[in-house]
Amino acid sequence: MIPTRTRRKIYTSLYRTNLYKEDSIMDDLLVNLRNNIRILRTAAGETQAGLGRVLFVDRKTVSSYESGRTVPDLLTLIRIADHYDISVDDLLRKDLQTL
């Protein structure tokens, strides 16, 4: 039988490792999101102000999305995906720069 103190250390270690993995996955999603918004917008020939009008946000807000300072809320994320005819999953997970 493993002593309680050792089990706690193991569980703590596993918990921290899992959190680090989740943080890494989240970082990847956010990097993809900000890059993909910029890629889709420029490919469509839109300005930040033009996309802002579609999303009902200010140009500065679109700039913040593209720079990674802020993250769009769920409704705005759906609007972006619908506007560019792409799934939310692809918007978050795919690196559109390589396509």
Secondary structure, DSSP 8 states (H G I E B T S, - for coil): ---HHHHHHHHHHHHHHHHHHHHHHHHHHHHHHHHHHHHHHHHTT--HHHHHHHHTS-HHHHHHHHHTSS---HHHHHHHHHHTT--HHHHHH--GGG-
